[in-house]
Amino acid sequence: MGKVNDETIRGLFVTGTDTGVGKTVITAAITSMLRAEGMNAGIWKPIQSGALLGTGHTDAERLLKSTGIHEQPEAVAPFSFEAPLTPMLAAKQAGATLTLKELIAAGLPLAKRYEALVIEGAGGVAVPLTDDAIMADLISELGIPALIVARSNLGTINHTLLTASFLQNRGVTIIGVILNDGQLTELKDDPSVATNAQLIEQYSNLKVLGRFPHLYAEATSETLIHNLRSTIQFLPIREAIAVQLMGGCLR
């Protein structure tokens, strides 16, 4: 569990093999499920780029809308930058120079209001955040387990294995992988979809918790929960957070 100034951050870090793999929808689905089960779970997007709060197009705003959490967007996403660049460059273009300590400290108010936070990263694990830190460094510093979101189609084995190895080299506990169909329309013509999960498990020794379907309607909390229950093994996620709430540690 991450500690800054003797404060503890508990929860789960949702990372991905790349940008656009569906981290936001999976983060919202997990949060919605935890809240439906009675946990006071919150969301945190430590840093985001590509749009400003107030446009309705940021991940933080989508997370709040789909989970129904009543929270200020700027509290969920303390650092938002307009430029569609890696967070470090987007911040510099806006005249900001960030540190890992500042990024983590900005999440402490949320950590005080919620039992656990479901934290969504930006891009993949090697995305530059500061002049001397990447996303994997943030996850490692927080000291909480990670969940990898990956595409369902061809190429996902390579991307997932590299992501897992990168995190494991920094001592991050990975509770599993979720394959996400996302906006992919070519899945029915991709024969690799049938075997990708099995091969990821075979070569990584990680558990693939399921394959989340493409959503054709707006991602409401009810829709997310229904699809999560029917496609994803949720017990490892629930248990990983429960261990922290009981004062244990997965590392």
RAZIWO-V178196 format. One record per pair of residues at least 24 apart in sequence whose C-alpha atoms are under 6 Angstrom apart, sorted by the first residue. I is the first residue (numbers start at 0). J is the second residue. Records with the same first field share a line. If there is no record, write none. Layout:
I: J + J
This chain:
0: 141 + 142 + 143
1: 141 + 142
8: 110
9: 115
10: 115 + 116 + 117 + 240
11: 117 + 144 + 145
12: 118 + 145
13: 118 + 119 + 145 + 146
14: 120 + 147
15: 123 + 147 + 148 + 149
16: 123 + 149 + 158 + 159
17: 122 + 123
18: 122
20: 149 + 150
27: 62 + 66
28: 223 + 224
31: 66 + 220
32: 224
39: 113 + 114
40: 113 + 114 + 115 + 116
41: 113 + 116
42: 116 + 117 + 118
43: 75 + 118
44: 75 + 76 + 118 + 119
45: 76
46: 78 + 79
47: 79
48: 79 + 80 + 81 + 83 + 86
49: 81 + 82 + 83
50: 81
51: 80 + 81
65: 218 + 219 + 220
66: 220
86: 128
87: 127 + 128 + 129
97: 129
98: 129
139: 171
144: 172 + 173
145: 173
146: 173 + 174 + 175 + 176
147: 176
148: 176 + 177 + 178
149: 178
150: 178 + 179
151: 178 + 179 + 180 + 192
152: 192
153: 191
156: 199
175: 205 + 206 + 207
176: 207 + 208
177: 207 + 208 + 209 + 210
178: 210
179: 210 + 211
180: 212 + 213
181: 213
208: 232
